[in-house]
Amino acid sequence: MAAHLDNLGDTLRSIRAAPRTIELLRDLHTQALTESPYLSVDSQPQSAALDRFVALEPDKCALVYLLLRANGARFVVEAGTSFGVSTIYLALAVSQNASVQNTTQGKVIATENEPTKAKRAREHWSAAGDPIQDWIELREGDLRETLKVDMPETIDFLLLDIWSVLALPTLLVVKPRLRVGAMVVVDNYSASREGYRDLTSYLGDPKNGFKSITTPFQGGLHVAVYLG
Ligand SMILES: C[S@@+](CC[C@H](N)C(=O)[O-])C[C@H]1O[C@@H](n2cnc3c(N)ncnc32)[C@H](O)[C@@H]1O
């Protein structure tokens, strides 16, 4: 955690964003990194996460931003939004990809089932300045239901930053819309190995069309690419 704080300035230089957005991210990450840790598979009840960011670490957020820029992603689903920190990176990348592709089409579908968290997320997106909030559609409620309707025809990127038991059900809802080359990034893949057992079997089964690798970020950040 101390290393993340020490490196925060360098990490934030990995992304292209307005000074106001960078300052907000610096503040939000600092708050997130100094809260007590929470891992969904440990002995704490999920209610313990209600007033916590449980946010993706800054280096993972920066990597996700760069993957999105490299992939040209414009239609992104975020499973698990909390206070909306990682969502800001997704929205930055989508807006910038849309700009270089000369289109206004693109969105981040964010998901959160805790109303108090959804409210905080909206406040942060508003504070982040233009164009962040215009690119985000927050769906409140259980994502296993909210992601079933009104989805983009194709999805370029899925961030699974959700309790591990929900990861495979979420992927199964989104999978029919993944384009070839779409990426699925899963946080805490090694730390929550047991919880991800069903997801691991699914991603490893050749008939499902994925190739993937676990990168050595804190807790293991899994990166899967849908090859069709
Ligand atoms: C790890 S946090 C997400 C952190 C966020 N990606 C970030 O980096 O700032 C996971 C979030 O998923 C939410 N969540 C859990 N179950 C859910 C469900 N069934 N539908 C929607 N959201 C859910 C939790 O309330 C929690 O805020």
The ligand as an SDF file (V2000), in Angstrom:
LIG
                    3D

 27 29  0  0  0  0  0  0  0  0999 V2000
  -14.5750   -4.3100   -5.6510 C   0  0  0  0  0  0  0  0  0  0  0  0
  -15.9080   -3.2200   -5.6780 S   0  0  0  0  0  0  0  0  0  0  0  0
  -15.6940   -2.3180   -7.1810 C   0  0  0  0  0  0  0  0  0  0  0  0
  -14.5960   -1.2690   -7.1330 C   0  0  0  0  0  0  0  0  0  0  0  0
  -14.5250   -0.3870   -8.3490 C   0  0  0  0  0  0  0  0  0  0  0  0
  -14.3540   -1.1740   -9.5680 N   0  0  0  0  0  0  0  0  0  0  0  0
  -13.3440    0.5790   -8.2340 C   0  0  0  0  0  0  0  0  0  0  0  0
  -12.2290    0.2140   -8.6230 O   0  0  0  0  0  0  0  0  0  0  0  0
  -13.5560    1.7040   -7.7520 O   0  0  0  0  0  0  0  0  0  0  0  0
  -17.2580   -4.2720   -6.0660 C   0  0  0  0  0  0  0  0  0  0  0  0
  -18.6220   -3.5850   -6.0030 C   0  0  0  0  0  0  0  0  0  0  0  0
  -19.6010   -4.4760   -6.5440 O   0  0  0  0  0  0  0  0  0  0  0  0
  -20.8260   -4.2120   -5.8940 C   0  0  0  0  0  0  0  0  0  0  0  0
  -21.7140   -5.3830   -6.0650 N   0  0  0  0  0  0  0  0  0  0  0  0
  -21.6950   -6.5440   -5.3640 C   0  0  0  0  0  0  0  0  0  0  0  0
  -22.6600   -7.3770   -5.7940 N   0  0  0  0  0  0  0  0  0  0  0  0
  -23.2930   -6.7380   -6.8190 C   0  0  0  0  0  0  0  0  0  0  0  0
  -24.3840   -7.0890   -7.6760 C   0  0  0  0  0  0  0  0  0  0  0  0
  -25.0060   -8.2830   -7.5630 N   0  0  0  0  0  0  0  0  0  0  0  0
  -24.7860   -6.1920   -8.6130 N   0  0  0  0  0  0  0  0  0  0  0  0
  -24.1530   -4.9870   -8.7280 C   0  0  0  0  0  0  0  0  0  0  0  0
  -23.1160   -4.6030   -7.9390 N   0  0  0  0  0  0  0  0  0  0  0  0
  -22.6880   -5.4620   -6.9900 C   0  0  0  0  0  0  0  0  0  0  0  0
  -20.4300   -3.9740   -4.4490 C   0  0  0  0  0  0  0  0  0  0  0  0
  -21.4170   -3.2170   -3.7570 O   0  0  0  0  0  0  0  0  0  0  0  0
  -19.0890   -3.2330   -4.6020 C   0  0  0  0  0  0  0  0  0  0  0  0
  -19.2720   -1.8440   -4.4890 O   0  0  0  0  0  0  0  0  0  0  0  0
  1  2  1  0
  2  3  1  0
  2 10  1  0
  3  4  1  0
  4  5  1  0
  5  6  1  0
  5  7  1  0
  7  8  2  0
  7  9  1  0
 10 11  1  0
 11 12  1  0
 11 26  1  0
 12 13  1  0
 13 14  1  0
 13 24  1  0
 14 15  1  0
 14 23  1  0
 15 16  2  0
 16 17  1  0
 17 18  1  0
 17 23  2  0
 18 19  1  0
 18 20  2  0
 20 21  1  0
 21 22  2  0
 22 23  1  0
 24 25  1  0
 24 26  1  0
 26 27  1  0
M  CHG  2   2   1   9  -1
M  END
$$$$
